[in-house]
Amino acid sequence: MVTKVILERHLEAYFSAACKKRGLLTLKLNVRFARGWPDRIVPMKGGGVLWVELKRPGGKLSALQEKVHKDLRAIGHTVYTIDSKEGIDHVLGTA
């Protein structure tokens, strides 16, 4: 039996498709001089944004990512770290 390895890029593709299916925009964040920011921003209908960090299953945040996420939460934002298709469906289904 061959087990398929899920890579972060697979989750990125799934996340983009899931957002599109729900009529949501998703922006891949690439901050040139500031590292540690979440991978994706999703502007929500009616206002607000979702900050999403995608990781391969079992992947861990770096210390810098943990700090940026903590800083965002300190000013009232919600940041999700997702490492599975099920996690993506759950977050997008409850947001």
Secondary structure, 3 states (H helix, E strand, C coil): CCCCCCCHHHHHHHHHHHHHHCCCCCEECCCCCCCCCCCEEEECCCCCEEEEEECCCCCCCCHHHHHHHHHHHHCCCCEEEECCHHHHHHHHHHC
